[in-house]
Structure formats: structure tokens, C-alpha cells
């Protein structure tokens, strides 16, 4: 176990070294990953877990402060309505944008080239266009269903026609 004090070096090690894990605070790690390790906003080079702490903000007030109740209700409202989550996402999106621009200016760096290689490997594995094998079952089901529906409709016409003729013969005999 190596205690790496620099979060950026820790994250780089986790990306480029097999069997390496980087443990850090989400507040610090997410911003470092977004600022320094983002080529495309849709590609995240690290797999991160959710934080064990769900408290987005901690405010310190003087003991027996008269503002405690109002601040507590405002923070509770902002947390319950998802404002903290939205603000965090907007901040990370902004950091990813500035980070990708910063990395694109350094295309010759080892970091950029390694991330680009990972992004290409990920892109080829994750996305591929639909082919005929993806839709053949749907079309076959639609064709067979249409054929069976037409067959059932024809059977109804024939049975209805036979019923009408037999009814007509019964009426004529009386």
C-alpha cells in the first residue's frame, strides 16, 4: 500500500496501472478527475463509487446562534429539492469542459495520449451501430403475426358465410 498524497498522481496511477486503487474524498477526487483527466465529457476514465457520506454541505455556526433554525431549514430545503446535486453536476460539467480544453492544448503529453488510447478502446467496446441481426426478430414477428391475423380473418369470413347459407337453407325449408 502506497500513501500517495497527490490526488492527481493517485488518479493517474489508478487509470494506467493495473491492480491499483485510489481512495479519496469525492469532493476532491471528482473535481481533479474532471479538471485533469477529461478528454470527452462522456468518457470517464475512472470508475468511481458513490460516497458513503450523503451530506453535501456542513455549515458551522456559533453555539446557540439565532440563525441556526433559518439556516437549517434553507439547507434542508436545498438538499431535499435536489439543488445541491444539480449544483454539483453543473460544477463538474464546467470543470470537465475546461479540463478537456486544457488537455487538448497538450496533445503531445503522455497523459493525453494515454487517455486518448483508453477512450478509443472504450468507444470501440461500448458503441456499435445496429445491424440486421438486431432487428430480424422484430420483423419476423411482425410478418408472422400479420400472416396469422390474415388467416384468422379469412377463417371468420368463411365461417360467417357458411353460417349465413345454412341459416338461409333453414329459412327456405320452413
C-alpha positions in Angstrom: 0.0 0.0 0.0 1.4 3.4 -1.0 0.1 6.5 0.6 0.1 9.0 -2.3 -0.6 12.5 -1.1 -1.1 14.0 -4.5 -4.7 13.1 -5.7 -3.8 13.7 -9.3 -0.9 11.2 -9.2 -3.1 8.8 -7.3 -5.8 9.0 -10.0 -3.3 8.7 -12.8 -1.9 5.5 -11.2 -5.4 4.1 -10.9 -6.0 4.7 -14.6 -2.7 3.5 -16.1 -1.5 0.9 -13.5 -3.3 -2.4 -13.2 -4.4 -3.6 -9.8 -4.3 0.0 -8.4 -7.0 1.7 -6.4 -7.2 5.3 -5.5 -9.1 6.2 -2.3 -10.1 9.8 -1.8 -12.9 12.2 -0.9 -15.4 12.7 -3.6 -15.3 16.4 -3.3 -11.5 16.4 -4.1 -11.4 13.4 -6.5 -14.3 14.3 -8.7 -13.0 17.8 -9.4 -9.5 16.5 -10.0 -10.7 13.9 -12.4 -13.0 16.5 -14.2 -10.2 19.1 -14.4 -7.2 17.0 -15.3 -8.4 13.7 -16.8 -11.3 14.5 -19.1 -10.9 14.3 -22.9 -14.5 13.9 -23.7 -17.4 14.9 -21.4 -19.0 11.5 -21.9 -15.9 9.4 -21.2 -14.9 8.9 -17.5 -11.5 7.2 -17.3 -12.1 6.0 -13.7 -14.9 4.0 -12.3 -16.0 5.7 -9.0 -18.3 4.6 -6.3 -20.9 6.7 -4.5 -19.8 8.5 -1.5 -20.6 6.9 1.9 -21.5 10.4 3.1 -24.7 11.8 1.8 -24.4 15.2 3.5 -23.4 17.7 0.7 -22.6 20.7 2.9 -21.7 21.3 6.5 -22.1 24.8 8.0 -20.5 25.8 11.2 -22.4 28.3 13.3 -21.7 29.8 16.7 -23.2 27.8 19.6 -26.8 28.9 20.3 -26.8 31.0 17.2 -30.1 32.8 16.4 -29.7 31.9 12.7 -29.5 28.1 13.3 -33.2 27.4 12.6 -33.3 29.5 9.4 -30.1 28.2 8.0 -31.1 24.6 8.9 -34.4 25.0 7.0 -32.8 26.6 4.0 -30.1 23.9 3.8 -32.7 21.2 4.3 -34.9 22.7 1.5 -32.0 22.9 -0.9 -31.0 19.3 -0.1 -34.5 17.9 -0.4 -35.3 19.6 -3.7 -32.0 18.4 -5.3 -30.4 21.8 -5.6 -27.1 20.6 -4.1 -27.0 17.7 -6.5 -27.7 19.9 -9.5 -25.1 22.5 -8.5 -22.6 19.7 -8.1 -23.4 18.4 -11.6 -23.2 21.8 -13.1 -19.8 22.4 -11.4 -18.4 19.1 -12.7 -19.7 19.8 -16.2 -17.9 23.1 -16.2 -14.7 21.5 -14.8 -14.9 18.8 -17.5 -15.2 21.4 -20.2 -12.3 23.5 -19.0 -10.3 20.3 -18.3 -10.9 18.9 -21.8 -9.8 22.3 -23.4 -6.7 22.2 -21.2 -5.8 18.7 -22.3 -6.5 19.4 -25.9 -3.9 22.1 -25.8 -1.4 19.5 -24.6 -2.0 16.8 -27.2 1.7 15.7 -27.2 1.7 14.9 -23.5 1.9 11.4 -22.3 -1.2 11.9 -20.2 -3.3 13.0 -23.2 -2.1 10.2 -25.4 -2.8 7.5 -22.7 -6.3 8.9 -22.1 -6.9 9.1 -25.8 -5.9 5.4 -26.2 -8.2 4.4 -23.3 -11.1 6.4 -24.8 -10.6 4.7 -28.2 -10.6 1.3 -26.6 -13.7 2.2 -24.6 -15.5 3.6 -27.6 -15.0 0.5 -29.7 -16.3 -1.7 -27.0 -19.2 0.3 -25.9 -20.8 1.5 -29.1 -21.5 -0.1 -32.3 -24.3 0.5 -34.8 -27.3 -1.7 -35.2 -27.1 -4.4 -37.8 -29.6 -6.7 -39.4 -29.2 -9.2 -36.6 -30.6 -6.7 -34.1 -33.9 -6.2 -36.0 -34.6 -9.5 -37.7 -36.6 -10.9 -34.8 -38.9 -7.9 -34.7 -39.6 -8.0 -38.5 -40.1 -11.8 -38.4 -42.5 -11.5 -35.5 -44.4 -8.7 -37.4 -44.6 -10.7 -40.6 -45.7 -14.0 -38.9 -48.3 -12.0 -36.8 -49.7 -10.3 -39.9 -49.9 -13.7 -41.7 -51.8 -15.3 -38.7 -54.1 -12.3 -38.4 -54.9 -12.5 -42.1 -55.5 -16.2 -41.8 -57.9 -15.7 -38.8 -59.8 -13.0 -40.7 -60.2 -15.3 -43.7 -61.5 -18.1 -41.5 -64.0 -15.7 -39.9 -65.3 -14.8 -43.4 -65.7 -18.4 -44.4 -67.4 -19.5 -41.2 -69.7 -16.5 -41.3 -70.5 -17.2 -45.0 -71.3 -20.9 -44.2 -73.4 -19.9 -41.2 -75.4 -17.4 -43.4 -76.0 -20.1 -46.1 -77.2 -22.7 -43.5 -79.5 -20.1 -42.0 -80.9 -19.3 -45.4 -81.5 -23.0 -46.2 -83.3 -23.4 -42.8 -85.5 -20.4 -43.5 -86.3 -21.6 -47.0 -87.4 -25.1 -45.8 -90.0 -23.6 -43.4 
